[in-house]
Amino acid sequence: MRKPLIAGNWKCNGTIPETETLLAALLAGESNNPRTSVLVCPPYTALMHAAKLLESSHIAVGGQDMSVHEKGAFTGEVSPDMLLTAGATHVILGHSERRQYHGETDHTVNAKTKLALTRGLIPIVCVGETLEQREGGGTEQVVGSQVGAGLAEIDADLMKRIVIAYEPVWAIGTGKTATPDMAQAVHAFIRRELTAMCGNAVADQVPILYGGSVKPDNAAELMAQADIDGALVGGASLKAADFIAIINAV
């Protein structure tokens, strides 16, 4: 059985005081749902502080991105070991905003994913199509290419440690959401792609999260789909009550 994961991507939000307030509310609220795992991904500056505040709690901590380099003269980069020593267990890779604004390619995502796995981090690999690509009938071509290239040359044992997040770019921060049937169709397609790459036994173990304007009022219906194994939550993860409601929708 794939245990669902509800992950909060805080993006460029969360000073140290704001982090303390939000995490205190999550810990004080009913955010400990035994049916799901919970993860928060604060900005780098708050990551270690968040990990200390959440030590011995049910909430794990992850990074929002990671350098393709292990160390060296790469100003502004954060290495996997830096994330690990700050308390991170997961790292988001290939988010559409990294692809759009920072020029990341499937090749970059693949290199980062391999490095994360080598160093012991759990990569959350993001895939998804734009509105233009969807309306042009290219969803499966785009998503299939991202899955195939982003996870190329990763053996089956390591593939079991990967999480995939399907985030339709047209639904991120726009208020638009794929219907549960639309989301399930792409999730099922991704699982078929994984089956072709590494076999059914492995593909059945890989959690596939949905991300794209997940909110308390649509979370339960999305989570009820056969191949949707949780959510990568953006804006709603910054409001404790909303994030808790999504956690408990599983």
C-alpha positions in Angstrom: 0.0 0.0 0.0 1.2 3.5 -0.8 0.9 5.7 2.2 -0.4 9.2 1.1 1.8 12.2 1.6 0.6 15.8 2.1 3.5 18.2 1.4 3.4 21.9 1.8 5.6 24.0 -0.6 5.9 27.4 1.1 7.8 28.9 -1.9 9.2 32.4 -1.1 7.2 32.7 2.1 8.1 32.3 5.7 10.4 34.5 7.9 11.6 32.9 11.1 8.8 34.4 13.2 6.2 33.4 10.6 7.6 29.9 10.5 7.3 29.6 14.3 3.7 30.8 14.2 2.6 28.5 11.4 4.3 25.4 12.8 3.0 26.0 16.3 -0.5 26.1 14.8 0.0 22.9 12.9 1.3 21.1 16.0 -1.5 22.4 18.1 -4.1 21.5 15.6 -5.3 18.1 14.4 -2.6 17.7 11.9 -1.5 14.2 13.0 -3.5 11.9 10.7 -2.3 8.3 11.0 -3.4 7.6 7.5 -1.0 10.0 5.9 2.6 11.4 6.1 3.0 15.2 6.4 5.9 17.3 5.1 6.6 21.0 5.0 9.1 22.7 2.7 10.0 26.1 4.1 12.6 28.5 2.5 16.3 27.7 3.1 16.6 30.4 5.7 14.0 28.8 7.9 14.6 25.1 7.1 17.0 24.2 10.0 14.9 26.2 12.5 11.8 24.4 11.3 13.5 21.0 11.6 14.4 21.8 15.2 10.8 22.9 16.0 9.5 19.7 14.4 12.0 17.3 16.0 10.3 14.2 17.2 7.0 15.3 15.7 4.9 13.7 13.0 5.9 16.4 10.5 9.0 16.0 8.2 10.9 18.8 6.6 12.1 19.2 3.0 14.0 21.6 0.7 12.4 23.4 -2.2 15.2 22.7 -4.5 18.8 21.5 -4.5 22.0 22.1 -6.5 23.2 19.7 -9.0 26.7 20.2 -7.5 27.8 18.5 -4.3 30.1 21.4 -3.3 32.3 24.1 -4.8 32.3 27.7 -6.2 28.6 27.9 -7.0 27.4 31.1 -5.3 23.9 30.8 -4.0 23.6 27.1 -4.5 22.5 24.6 -1.7 24.0 21.1 -1.8 22.2 17.9 -0.7 24.5 17.6 2.3 23.6 21.1 3.4 19.9 20.1 3.3 20.6 16.8 5.2 22.5 18.5 7.9 19.8 21.1 8.3 17.3 18.3 8.9 15.7 17.8 5.6 14.5 14.3 4.5 12.9 15.3 1.1 13.6 17.8 -1.7 11.3 19.1 -4.4 12.9 18.9 -7.8 11.8 20.2 -11.2 9.0 22.4 -10.0 7.4 24.3 -12.9 8.6 27.6 -11.4 12.2 26.3 -11.5 11.7 25.2 -15.1 10.0 28.4 -16.1 12.1 31.1 -14.3 15.4 29.3 -13.9 15.7 27.4 -17.1 15.8 23.9 -15.6 15.5 21.1 -18.1 14.6 17.4 -17.8 18.4 16.7 -18.0 18.9 19.0 -15.0 16.1 17.3 -13.1 17.5 13.9 -13.8 21.0 14.8 -12.6 19.6 16.4 -9.4 17.3 13.3 -8.8 20.3 10.9 -9.1 22.4 13.0 -6.7 19.5 13.3 -4.2 19.1 9.6 -4.2 22.8 9.0 -3.8 23.0 11.3 -0.8 19.9 9.8 0.9 17.3 12.4 0.2 13.8 11.5 -1.1 13.2 13.5 -4.3 9.7 14.8 -5.1 10.0 15.1 -8.9 7.5 17.5 -10.5 6.0 17.1 -13.9 3.1 18.9 -15.6 1.9 20.7 -18.8 1.0 24.2 -19.6 -2.5 25.3 -20.7 -1.3 25.7 -24.3 0.1 22.2 -24.2 -3.1 20.7 -22.7 -5.4 22.5 -25.1 -3.2 21.3 -28.0 -3.7 17.7 -26.9 -0.1 17.4 -25.7 -0.5 16.5 -22.1 0.6 12.8 -22.4 3.5 13.7 -24.7 4.8 16.4 -22.4 4.3 14.6 -19.1 5.6 11.3 -20.6 8.7 13.0 -21.8 9.3 14.7 -18.4 8.9 11.3 -16.6 11.0 9.4 -19.0 13.9 11.9 -19.2 13.7 13.1 -15.6 13.9 9.5 -14.3 16.2 8.1 -16.9 18.9 5.5 -15.9 17.6 5.1 -12.3 17.4 1.5 -11.2 14.3 -0.1 -9.8 15.5 -0.2 -6.2 16.1 3.5 -6.2 12.9 4.2 -8.1 11.0 3.0 -5.1 12.3 5.9 -3.1 11.0 8.6 -5.5 7.8 10.6 -5.2 6.3 12.1 -8.3 4.1 15.2 -8.2 1.8 16.0 -11.1 1.3 19.7 -11.2 -0.6 21.0 -14.2 1.1 24.4 -14.7 -2.2 25.9 -15.8 -3.6 25.2 -12.3 -0.8 26.5 -10.1 -1.8 29.7 -8.4 -4.6 30.4 -10.9 -7.5 29.1 -8.9 -8.2 26.6 -11.7 -8.1 23.0 -10.7 -8.1 19.8 -12.8 -11.3 17.9 -12.0 -10.7 14.7 -10.1 -11.3 12.6 -13.3 -8.8 14.8 -15.2 -6.2 14.5 -12.5 -6.8 10.7 -12.1 -6.4 10.2 -15.9 -2.9 11.8 -15.9 -1.9 10.0 -12.7 -2.9 6.7 -14.2 -0.9 7.6 -17.3 2.2 8.4 -15.2 1.9 5.0 -13.5 1.7 3.3 -16.9 4.8 5.1 -17.9 6.6 4.0 -14.7 5.4 0.4 -15.4 7.0 0.5 -18.8 10.2 1.8 -17.3 10.6 -0.4 -14.3 7.8 -2.9 -14.1 4.4 -3.1 -12.3 5.7 -4.1 -8.9 7.9 -1.0 -8.7 5.4 1.4 -10.3 2.7 0.3 -7.8 5.0 1.5 -4.9 5.7 5.0 -6.3 3.5 7.7 -4.7 2.1 10.2 -7.2 0.9 13.5 -5.6 -1.4 16.0 -7.2 -0.5 19.7 -7.0 -2.4 22.6 -8.5 -4.7 24.8 -6.3 -5.4 22.0 -3.9 -7.8 23.4 -1.2 -9.9 22.0 1.6 -13.0 22.0 -0.6 -11.5 19.9 -3.3 -9.0 17.8 -1.4 -11.2 14.9 -0.4 -12.5 14.2 -3.9 -9.0 14.4 -5.4 -7.6 12.1 -2.7 -10.3 9.5 -3.3 -8.9 8.8 -6.8 -7.1 5.4 -7.2 -3.8 6.8 -8.4 -3.7 10.1 -6.4 -1.5 9.4 -3.4 -1.5 12.8 -1.7 -0.9 16.4 -2.6 1.8 19.0 -3.1 0.1 22.1 -1.6 1.1 25.7 -2.3 -0.8 28.6 -1.0 -3.1 26.6 1.2 -0.1 25.2 3.1 0.5 28.7 4.5 -2.8 28.7 6.4 -2.8 26.2 9.3 -6.5 25.6 9.2 -6.5 24.9 5.4 -3.5 22.7 5.5 -4.9 20.6 8.4 -8.2 20.3 6.5 -6.3 18.9 3.5 -4.3 16.5 5.7 -7.5 15.2 7.2 -9.2 14.9 3.8 -7.2 11.7 3.2 
